[in-house]
Amino acid sequence: MITKDEYLKADLKTLDGDIKNNWYIACLEKEIPHGKPITRTIYDIPYVIYRNDEGSVRVHIDQCLHRGAPLSKGKCEKDGIRCPYHGWRYDKDGKVCEIPSEGEATKPRSWQLKVIPTKVQDGCVWIWTGEDLPYNDGPPWRFPFHDDPKWTNYFMITDFDNEVTHLVQNFMDVPHTVYVHDKWFRKKRSIEVKVDIDVNDGHVKVTYHQPNDTIGFMTAILNPSKKPMIHTDEFIFPNITRVDYTFGERGFIINSQCTPVTRFKTRVYTWICYDIGILSKPTLPFFKFYTRKVITQDTEIMEQHGSVLKVLGENQYHSSGADELHLAIQKMRELGAQDKTKPYQMKFNHQREFWI
């Protein structure tokens, strides 16, 4: 555990260490307009994102090689991008191909923007933020039921004023739901819940053994036949959570990928998918309203939590048995900061119980 001063003074890349050598979502594919670049920040680095004439997505550091102006303020042109300051133009591979101040006889240059490894997958633009080349050709994660027409789905994008570790712990935390989401998601019933915590291969998976459990008034919509509910929460190293509620052949899944933006700011891309039969499509507006309300409650408590961290740092927390999954997530990310292979060596299975 680092000291308070070390924690408060450390930059994001230093804290995350080897975790930064991974794939992160920079934006949704639908956020990129044709003919206009956009910018996104990951690990304090601004990136320019645009489409070339063929529609392929290109990503570079958002800085012109000439005088450092942001390319995202320029425009897409001739299969590349033009800087707004002095008009330098780059081709689709990031190579300087026109310098207006030299007239029509622009001298050939070897100057070239770094091309950021990019993968468009499941409607998302993933980029590799490590300094070295990626060790695989794209993110191993796929959003569940993305191409299954039976499942209705949508993305939510949410900015949090807190760090990835605390967010993924929050997304998998059941005890907070009866307070932060009172009546919207759960209500306090003082019942004992038994859980299995399985840590293996970079995953922390929690299975809840409470077939009569409910998730507030949503249970009547998701599970009108009152089948036993199977609830699992899962953390996938380094920054993804998956929450499943299954009712027989139907279900409701909340999948969140956390992109570290700056020291205490994280952008979360949440994939919601559900199957409740013929009512799936008609209820989409309601589900969007409901899930936005619940996640807004999380942004508020995480902002309050983060405001304390910015002043006092991470003190030695006191933990009960219900926090074992949170401790496993924290340990996994701490090990990953040292070496991203270490989290895959963690392995144990414990049974615990807590009250909600």
Phi, psi and chi 1 to 4 in degrees:
 res  aa     phi    psi   chi1   chi2   chi3   chi4
   1 MET       -  123.8  177.8   71.0   71.1      -
   2 ILE   -77.4  160.5   63.5  175.7      -      -
   3 THR   -72.8  167.5   66.7      -      -      -
   4 LYS   -58.5  -47.4  169.0 -171.4  168.7 -176.4
   5 ASP   -64.1  -41.1  -71.5  -18.9      -      -
   6 GLU   -63.0  -41.5  -70.9  173.3  -25.1      -
   7 TYR   -63.6  -45.4  174.3   82.2      -      -
   8 LEU   -71.7  -29.5  -66.5  175.9      -      -
   9 LYS   -89.5  -19.0  -68.1  178.6 -179.9  178.5
  10 ALA   -68.7  142.7      -      -      -      -
  11 ASP   -86.1  167.2   61.1   74.2      -      -
  12 LEU   -61.8  -43.7 -177.8   58.4      -      -
  13 LYS   -64.1  -37.0  -77.4 -169.9  173.9 -177.9
  14 THR   -65.5  -44.4  -61.0      -      -      -
  15 LEU   -63.6  -42.2  -78.0  176.5      -      -
  16 ASP   -82.7  -21.0  -86.4   11.2      -      -
  17 GLY    52.7 -123.3      -      -      -      -
  18 ASP   -71.4  -12.4 -155.7   19.3      -      -
  19 ILE   -63.6  -27.6  -68.7  178.2      -      -
  20 LYS   -66.6  -17.3   68.1  179.8 -179.8  -66.3
  21 ASN   -84.6   68.2  -63.9  -53.6      -      -
  22 ASN  -151.3  173.3  -85.2  -71.3      -      -
  23 TRP   -88.3  134.3  -67.5   91.7      -      -
  24 TYR  -133.2  149.4  -68.4   94.7      -      -
  25 ILE   -74.3  124.8  -64.5  177.7      -      -
  26 ALA   -90.5  -35.4      -      -      -      -
  27 CYS  -169.9  171.4   64.9      -      -      -
  28 LEU   -83.0  147.8  -61.0 -175.0      -      -
  29 GLU   -59.0  -36.5 -172.1  178.8    9.9      -
  30 LYS   -71.2  -11.7   66.4 -179.1 -178.6 -178.8
  31 GLU   -78.2  -13.3  -68.1 -175.7  -84.5      -
  32 ILE   -92.6  110.4  -49.0  171.8      -      -
  33 PRO   -76.9  155.2   28.5  -33.1      -      -
  34 HIS   -74.5  132.8  -75.4  -80.0      -      -
  35 GLY    84.9    3.1      -      -      -      -
  36 LYS  -143.7  128.5 -174.8  177.9  179.7  180.0
  37 PRO   -79.2  157.8   28.1  -32.8      -      -
  38 ILE  -128.1  168.9   62.7  172.9      -      -
  39 THR  -128.8  145.9 -174.0      -      -      -
  40 ARG  -139.9  148.9  -66.2  -68.4 -175.5  -91.5
  41 THR  -113.2  131.1  -61.4      -      -      -
  42 ILE  -136.6  130.7  -56.0  177.0      -      -
  43 TYR    51.4   43.7  -80.5  113.7      -      -
  44 ASP    68.6    3.0  -66.6  -58.5      -      -
  45 ILE  -102.3  123.9  -59.0  -63.5      -      -
  46 PRO   -81.3  136.3   28.5  -31.9      -      -
  47 TYR  -119.3  143.3  -64.6   89.7      -      -
  48 VAL  -100.5  135.5   58.8      -      -      -
  49 ILE  -129.0  130.7  -52.6  168.5      -      -
  50 TYR  -155.2  171.2   68.4   98.5      -      -
  51 ARG  -107.2  140.1  -62.4  179.0 -173.4  -85.5
  52 ASN   -84.1 -176.0   63.3   16.0      -      -
  53 ASP   -60.9  -26.0  -71.3  -11.2      -      -
  54 GLU   -83.7   -6.2  -60.7  172.8  -10.8      -
  55 GLY    91.6   -1.9      -      -      -      -
  56 SER   -73.3  145.2  -62.3      -      -      -
  57 VAL   -85.6  133.1  176.4      -      -      -
  58 ARG  -122.4  142.4  -69.8  -70.5 -175.0  -92.3
  59 VAL  -134.6  132.3 -177.8      -      -      -
  60 HIS  -137.0  167.2  -52.4  -70.3      -      -
  61 ILE   -62.3  137.7  -58.5  -63.0      -      -
  62 ASP   -82.3   66.1 -168.6   11.3      -      -
  63 GLN  -155.6  124.0 -175.1  179.2   45.9      -
  64 CYS   -68.1  143.9 -179.3      -      -      -
  65 LEU   -71.9  -12.1  -62.1  177.6      -      -
  66 HIS   -82.1  -73.1 -180.0 -145.0      -      -
  67 ARG  -125.6   17.3  -72.6  -64.3  179.4  -92.4
  68 GLY    80.4   14.4      -      -      -      -
  69 ALA   -68.3  154.0      -      -      -      -
  70 PRO   -72.6  120.9   26.1  -33.4      -      -
  71 LEU   -66.1  -24.3  -65.9  170.6      -      -
  72 SER   -66.1  -16.3   58.4      -      -      -
  73 LYS   -89.2   -3.2  -62.1  -60.6 -177.2 -179.1
  74 GLY   -88.7 -148.2      -      -      -      -
  75 LYS  -144.8  154.9   58.9 -178.4  179.2  179.6
  76 CYS   -76.7  136.3  -58.5      -      -      -
  77 GLU  -158.2  132.4 -172.1  176.2  -33.1      -
  78 LYS    50.3   50.4  -64.7 -177.5  178.8  180.0
  79 ASP    70.6    9.4 -151.9   29.4      -      -
  80 GLY  -141.0 -145.0      -      -      -      -
  81 ILE  -142.3  144.1 -169.6  168.3      -      -
  82 ARG  -116.6  134.5 -172.5 -178.3  -68.0  -83.9
  83 CYS   -70.9  141.0  176.2      -      -      -
  84 PRO   -78.3  -11.7   32.1  -37.9      -      -
  85 TYR   -86.8  -62.7 -166.2   10.9      -      -
  86 HIS  -119.3    6.5  -64.3   93.7      -      -
  87 GLY    80.3   12.2      -      -      -      -
  88 TRP   -58.7  136.7  -77.7   31.0      -      -
  89 ARG  -115.4  139.9 -175.8  166.8   61.4   85.5
  90 TYR  -117.5  143.4  -59.1   84.6      -      -
  91 ASP   -82.1 -175.2   65.5   17.1      -      -
  92 LYS   -64.9  -17.4   64.0  179.6 -178.6  179.7
  93 ASP   -98.2    6.3  -62.6  -43.5      -      -
  94 GLY    84.5    8.2      -      -      -      -
  95 LYS   -86.6  138.8 -172.1  174.4 -178.2  178.7
  96 VAL   -63.7  122.8  175.3      -      -      -
  97 CYS  -124.4   -8.0   58.9      -      -      -
  98 GLU  -154.3  130.7 -177.9 -175.5  -17.1      -
  99 ILE  -124.1   99.3  -60.4  176.3      -      -
 100 PRO   -54.4  -34.0  -28.5   37.3      -      -
 101 SER   -67.4  -12.4   61.4      -      -      -
 102 GLU   -95.1    2.8  -67.5 -173.3  -16.5      -
 103 GLY    74.2 -158.8      -      -      -      -
 104 GLU   -72.0  -19.7  -64.5 -177.8    1.4      -
 105 ALA   -96.4   55.4      -      -      -      -
 106 THR   -61.3  126.9  -62.9      -      -      -
 107 LYS   -72.5  139.8  -61.0  175.4 -177.3  178.4
 108 PRO   -60.0  134.5  -21.3   33.2      -      -
 109 ARG  -126.8  156.0  -60.4  -61.3 -152.0  -69.4
 110 SER   -95.9    2.4   59.8      -      -      -
 111 TRP   -64.6  134.3  -56.5  -25.3      -      -
 112 GLN  -152.9  135.2 -173.6  171.3    4.3      -
 113 LEU   -67.3  144.6  -62.8  167.1      -      -
 114 LYS   -67.9  127.8 -180.0 -178.6  179.0 -178.8
 115 VAL   -85.5  118.6  177.7      -      -      -
 116 ILE   -81.0  126.8  -55.4  -59.6      -      -
 117 PRO   -54.2  128.3  -26.2   35.4      -      -
 118 THR  -134.9  142.1  -56.3      -      -      -
 119 LYS  -137.2  122.1 -179.1   75.9  170.9 -178.2
 120 VAL   -94.9  119.2  178.8      -      -      -
 121 GLN  -152.3  132.2  178.7  175.9  -75.4      -
 122 ASP    54.2   37.2  -65.4  -18.1      -      -
 123 GLY    80.3    5.6      -      -      -      -
 124 CYS  -117.5  149.2  -60.7      -      -      -
 125 VAL  -102.2  107.4  176.6      -      -      -
 126 TRP   -96.3  139.7  -61.4   74.5      -      -
 127 ILE  -128.1  152.6   70.1  170.5      -      -
 128 TRP   -90.4  120.7  176.3  -97.5      -      -
 129 THR   -99.5    2.0   58.8      -      -      -
 130 GLY   -76.3  160.7      -      -      -      -
 131 GLU   -78.1  -30.9  -64.4  178.3   -0.1      -
 132 ASP   -91.1  172.2  -61.6  -34.1      -      -
 133 LEU   -66.7  148.2  -68.7  175.0      -      -
 134 PRO   -63.4  149.7   21.1  -31.2      -      -
 135 TYR   -87.1   -2.7   52.8   82.7      -      -
 136 ASN  -144.9  170.2   49.7   18.2      -      -
 137 ASP   -87.5    8.3   63.2   -3.1      -      -
 138 GLY   168.4  172.1      -      -      -      -
 139 PRO   -64.4  137.3   24.6  -34.2      -      -
 140 PRO   -74.0  -13.7   27.0  -33.9      -      -
 141 TRP   -83.9  136.3  177.7 -105.8      -      -
 142 ARG  -122.8  137.0  -58.0  -60.4  -58.2  -92.8
 143 PHE   -72.9  131.2  -72.5  103.9      -      -
 144 PRO   -64.4  140.9   24.0  -34.1      -      -
 145 PHE    58.2   26.9  -57.8  107.5      -      -
 146 HIS   -61.0  -37.2 -175.5  -88.0      -      -
 147 ASP  -108.4   16.5  -61.1  -42.7      -      -
 148 ASP   -96.3  112.7 -170.0  -27.5      -      -
 149 PRO   -64.9  -17.4   23.4  -33.7      -      -
 150 LYS   -69.2  -25.6  -74.5 -178.6   56.5 -179.2
 151 TRP  -100.8  125.6  -72.2   70.7      -      -
 152 THR   -81.6  140.3  -60.1      -      -      -
 153 ASN  -148.7  161.6   57.6   71.0      -      -
 154 TYR  -167.3  161.2   57.5   96.5      -      -
 155 PHE  -105.1  146.5  -90.0  107.6      -      -
 156 MET  -121.0  138.7  -70.6 -164.7  -56.7      -
 157 ILE  -113.4  126.5  -57.6  174.9      -      -
 158 THR  -137.4  132.5  -48.7      -      -      -
 159 ASP   -95.8  129.1  -71.1  -35.9      -      -
 160 PHE  -115.2  141.2  -75.3   82.9      -      -
 161 ASP   -93.8   67.4  -66.8  -37.1      -      -
 162 ASN  -166.6  178.8 -147.4  -48.2      -      -
 163 GLU   -97.7  161.6  -60.5  174.8  -39.4      -
 164 VAL   -58.5  -45.9  173.1      -      -      -
 165 THR   -56.3  -46.7  -62.8      -      -      -
 166 HIS   -70.3  -30.8  -56.5  -60.2      -      -
 167 LEU   -70.2  -46.6  -66.3 -178.3      -      -
 168 VAL   -66.8  -31.2  -66.3      -      -      -
 169 GLN   -64.8  -43.1  -70.4  174.2  -28.6      -
 170 ASN   -62.1  -42.1  168.2  -98.3      -      -
 171 PHE   -66.5  -21.4  -61.0  157.6      -      -
 172 MET  -107.3   15.1  -70.5 -179.0   55.9      -
 173 ASP  -100.8  110.4 -178.4   66.3      -      -
 174 VAL   -77.7  -44.2  168.9      -      -      -
 175 PRO   -55.7  -30.7  -30.6   38.4      -      -
 176 HIS   -72.4  -19.5   90.3  -81.4      -      -
 177 THR   -65.6  -29.7   59.6      -      -      -
 178 VAL   -77.1   -9.8  -60.4      -      -      -
 179 TYR  -110.3  -51.8  -61.6   99.5      -      -
 180 VAL   -71.9  -36.7  175.3      -      -      -
 181 HIS  -114.1   32.6  -52.0  -61.2      -      -
 182 ASP   -51.7  124.8 -178.4   30.8      -      -
 183 LYS    74.0  -24.7  -62.0 -178.3  179.9   62.4
 184 TRP   -80.8  -34.2  -82.4   90.5      -      -
 185 PHE  -126.1  -44.0 -161.3   70.2      -      -
 186 ARG  -146.4  167.4  -72.0 -178.9 -173.3  -87.9
 187 LYS  -135.1  151.8   60.0 -178.9  179.5 -180.0
 188 LYS   -67.0  125.3 -171.1  174.1 -178.8 -179.9
 189 ARG  -125.1   -3.9  -64.5 -167.5  -64.8  156.4
 190 SER    54.3   53.6  -63.3      -      -      -
 191 ILE  -116.6  149.7   58.4  173.0      -      -
 192 GLU   -86.2  133.5 -175.2 -178.6   38.2      -
 193 VAL  -120.6  125.8  178.8      -      -      -
 194 LYS   -95.3  139.4  -64.1 -175.5 -178.5  -62.5
 195 VAL  -134.6  150.8  -59.8      -      -      -
 196 ASP  -106.3  130.3  -75.4  -27.8      -      -
 197 ILE  -112.5  113.2  -57.1  172.0      -      -
 198 ASP  -115.4  118.2 -175.0   57.9      -      -
 199 VAL  -112.9  119.5  177.6      -      -      -
 200 ASN  -167.1  137.9 -170.4   26.8      -      -
 201 ASP    54.1   44.2 -165.3   29.5      -      -
 202 GLY    76.2   14.8      -      -      -      -
 203 HIS  -122.3  145.0  -68.2 -128.5      -      -
 204 VAL  -120.3  106.3  177.8      -      -      -
 205 LYS  -113.2  131.7 -174.2  171.1 -176.0  177.4
 206 VAL  -118.9  125.3 -175.0      -      -      -
 207 THR  -111.6  127.4  -57.9      -      -      -
 208 TYR   -99.9  125.3  -60.3   84.1      -      -
 209 HIS   -99.5   79.0  -60.8  -70.9      -      -
 210 GLN  -150.5   75.7 -175.4   64.0   34.3      -
 211 PRO   -60.2  -22.6   20.3  -32.0      -      -
 212 ASN   -94.2   10.5  -63.8  -38.8      -      -
 213 ASP   -66.8  154.4 -165.8    9.4      -      -
 214 THR  -133.7  165.7   64.3      -      -      -
 215 ILE  -124.7   60.2   48.0  176.3      -      -
 216 GLY    67.1 -152.9      -      -      -      -
 217 PHE   -67.4  -14.3   66.3   85.7      -      -
 218 MET   -65.5  -22.9  -75.5  -69.5  -72.9      -
 219 THR   -60.2  -38.4  -57.2      -      -      -
 220 ALA   -65.2  -30.3      -      -      -      -
 221 ILE   -81.6  -44.3  -60.0  172.2      -      -
 222 LEU   -79.8  -28.7  -67.3  167.9      -      -
 223 ASN  -138.3   61.3 -171.6   26.2      -      -
 224 PRO   -64.1  -25.4   24.2  -34.8      -      -
 225 SER   -82.9   -2.4   58.2      -      -      -
 226 LYS    59.1   42.1  -62.3 -177.3  179.7 -179.5
 227 LYS   -76.2  155.2  -66.3 -177.8  178.9  179.8
 228 PRO   -57.4  136.2  -24.8   35.0      -      -
 229 MET   -91.4  129.9 -178.1  175.4   81.2      -
 230 ILE  -104.5  121.8  -61.0  174.9      -      -
 231 HIS  -120.6  123.5  174.3 -161.5      -      -
 232 THR  -131.1  143.5   60.3      -      -      -
 233 ASP  -120.2  140.7  -69.0  -14.0      -      -
 234 GLU  -143.4  132.4 -170.5  169.8   11.4      -
 235 PHE  -102.0  131.0  167.8   69.6      -      -
 236 ILE  -116.9  114.0  -58.2   99.0      -      -
 237 PHE   -58.3  136.4  177.9   81.4      -      -
 238 PRO  -100.6   -9.4   35.5  -37.0      -      -
 239 ASN  -154.4   22.7   64.8  -30.9      -      -
 240 ILE  -120.9  141.1  -66.3  172.9      -      -
 241 THR  -125.3  149.9   60.5      -      -      -
 242 ARG  -135.2  125.1  173.0  171.6  172.8  166.9
 243 VAL  -118.4  120.6  177.0      -      -      -
 244 ASP  -116.2  132.1  -74.5   56.6      -      -
 245 TYR  -120.8  116.8  -61.6   96.8      -      -
 246 THR  -117.6  134.0  -55.5      -      -      -
 247 PHE  -128.2   91.9  -44.3   92.2      -      -
 248 GLY    64.5 -124.6      -      -      -      -
 249 GLU   -87.4   -5.3  -64.3 -179.1   -7.2      -
 250 ARG  -104.3  164.7  -61.9  178.7  177.3  179.2
 251 GLY  -170.5  174.7      -      -      -      -
 252 PHE  -141.1  121.7  178.7   59.0      -      -
 253 ILE  -124.7  133.8  -60.1  175.2      -      -
 254 ILE  -119.1  117.1  -50.7  167.6      -      -
 255 ASN  -123.3  118.8 -137.7  159.8      -      -
 256 SER  -121.4  129.9  -63.1      -      -      -
 257 GLN  -112.5  125.5 -172.1  -88.2  177.6      -
 258 CYS  -102.6  120.9  -58.1      -      -      -
 259 THR  -103.6  117.0  -65.1      -      -      -
 260 PRO   -71.4  121.3   25.0  -30.4      -      -
 261 VAL   -97.0  -65.3  179.1      -      -      -
 262 THR  -133.6 -171.7   57.6      -      -      -
 263 ARG   -51.6  -47.2 -178.1   66.8  170.8   80.4
 264 PHE  -124.7   34.1  -73.6   99.7      -      -
 265 LYS  -135.3  132.1 -173.5  172.6  -71.4  -67.4
 266 THR  -135.0  135.8  -56.3      -      -      -
 267 ARG  -101.9  126.9  176.6  160.5  -72.7 -171.5
 268 VAL  -110.5  126.9  177.6      -      -      -
 269 TYR  -103.2  108.2  -63.4   84.1      -      -
 270 THR  -105.2  122.5  -57.1      -      -      -
 271 TRP   -99.0  118.2  167.7 -103.4      -      -
 272 ILE  -109.2  129.0  -49.8  -73.0      -      -
 273 CYS  -141.0  147.3   64.1      -      -      -
 274 TYR  -156.7  155.9   61.8   94.6      -      -
 275 ASP  -135.4  109.6  174.5   17.2      -      -
 276 ILE  -126.5   31.3   55.7  173.1      -      -
 277 GLY    78.4 -142.6      -      -      -      -
 278 ILE   -67.9  -14.7   60.4  173.6      -      -
 279 LEU   -88.2   -2.0  -68.4  178.0      -      -
 280 SER   -58.9  -54.7  -68.7      -      -      -
 281 LYS   -67.1  -46.8  -64.7  -64.7 -177.2 -177.1
 282 PRO   -60.4  -28.4  -24.5   35.0      -      -
 283 THR   -90.7    3.0   55.3      -      -      -
 284 LEU   -55.6  -47.2  179.8   57.9      -      -
 285 PRO   -57.7  -39.0  -24.8   35.5      -      -
 286 PHE   -65.5  -45.4  165.9   76.2      -      -
 287 PHE   -61.4  -39.1  -87.4   95.2      -      -
 288 LYS   -63.8  -41.9  -73.5 -175.0  174.3 -178.7
 289 PHE   -64.3  -47.6  162.4   77.5      -      -
 290 TYR   -63.8  -48.6  171.0   77.5      -      -
 291 THR   -67.4  -33.4   50.8      -      -      -
 292 ARG   -66.1  -39.2  175.1   53.7   66.9 -171.3
 293 LYS   -61.4  -45.8  174.2   64.4  178.4  179.5
 294 VAL   -66.8  -43.5  170.6      -      -      -
 295 ILE   -70.9  -28.0 -155.1  166.5      -      -
 296 THR   -65.0  -36.5  -63.5      -      -      -
 297 GLN   -63.6  -36.2  -67.7  172.7  -34.3      -
 298 ASP   -68.3  -38.5  -80.8  -34.5      -      -
 299 THR   -62.8  -36.0   63.4      -      -      -
 300 GLU   -68.2  -45.7  -68.2  169.5   -7.3      -
 301 ILE   -70.7  -33.6 -167.7   65.2      -      -
 302 MET   -71.7  -31.1  -73.2  -70.4   92.4      -
 303 GLU   -67.9  -41.2 -171.4  -81.4  -30.3      -
 304 GLN   -63.0  -44.3  -65.0  167.2   16.0      -
 305 HIS   -62.6  -44.7  178.7  -99.2      -      -
 306 GLY   -65.6  -33.2      -      -      -      -
 307 SER   -64.1  -31.3   66.7      -      -      -
 308 VAL   -74.7  -41.0  175.4      -      -      -
 309 LEU   -58.4  -37.9  -69.6  178.5      -      -
 310 LYS   -65.3  -20.9  -66.0  174.0 -174.9  176.9
 311 VAL  -103.7  -43.9  177.6      -      -      -
 312 LEU  -105.9  -11.8  -60.0  178.8      -      -
 313 GLY    73.8 -168.8      -      -      -      -
 314 GLU   -94.6  100.6  -71.3 -172.7  -21.6      -
 315 ASN   -75.5  172.6  -65.4  -39.7      -      -
 316 GLN   -70.4  105.9  -66.4  -75.4  -11.9      -
 317 TYR   -74.3  151.4  -63.9  153.7      -      -
 318 HIS   -99.6  130.3  -63.3  -77.7      -      -
 319 SER  -124.1  143.2  -59.9      -      -      -
 320 SER  -100.9 -178.6   69.0      -      -      -
 321 GLY   -60.7  -28.8      -      -      -      -
 322 ALA   -69.7  -11.9      -      -      -      -
 323 ASP   -96.2    5.4  -63.4  -55.6      -      -
 324 GLU   -60.5  -38.5 -176.9  166.8    6.4      -
 325 LEU   -65.9  -34.8   67.0  118.0      -      -
 326 HIS   -67.8  -39.7  -55.9  137.2      -      -
 327 LEU   -65.7  -36.5  -62.2  176.3      -      -
 328 ALA   -65.7  -41.1      -      -      -      -
 329 ILE   -63.2  -45.6  -69.2  171.2      -      -
 330 GLN   -61.3  -44.4 -178.6  173.2  -14.6      -
 331 LYS   -63.1  -40.3 -178.2   65.7  173.2  178.7
 332 MET   -63.2  -42.0 -169.4  170.2  -77.5      -
 333 ARG   -73.2  -33.7  -77.2 -173.7   50.9   85.7
 334 GLU   -64.3  -43.4  -72.3  174.9  -10.3      -
 335 LEU   -65.3  -39.0  -70.7  173.5      -      -
 336 GLY   -64.7  -31.0      -      -      -      -
 337 ALA   -65.6  -31.5      -      -      -      -
 338 GLN   -76.2  -44.8  -58.5  169.4   20.2      -
 339 ASP  -162.0  118.8 -177.4  -22.9      -      -
 340 LYS   -65.6   -8.0   62.6  177.0  175.8  -69.1
 341 THR   -86.1  -20.3   65.1      -      -      -
 342 LYS   -64.8  -37.7  -71.9 -174.2  176.0 -179.1
 343 PRO   -58.3  -25.9  -27.3   36.7      -      -
 344 TYR   -77.9   -3.9  -60.8   94.4      -      -
 345 GLN   -96.1  -12.2  -60.3  168.3   14.9      -
 346 MET   -70.4  135.6  -71.6 -179.2   61.9      -
 347 LYS  -158.0  120.4 -174.9  174.9 -177.5  178.1
 348 PHE  -167.4  164.5   65.4   82.3      -      -
 349 ASN  -138.9  122.0 -177.2  -78.5      -      -
 350 HIS  -128.1  153.1  -69.4  163.5      -      -
 351 GLN  -109.6  134.1  -73.4   73.8   48.8      -
 352 ARG  -138.6  170.9  -70.8  -71.9 -179.0  -95.0
 353 GLU  -144.6  150.6   59.5  -81.3  -34.4      -
 354 PHE  -151.3  173.3   56.0   83.9      -      -
 355 TRP  -113.4  140.6  -65.9   76.2      -      -
 356 ILE  -132.6      -   56.9  173.0      -      -
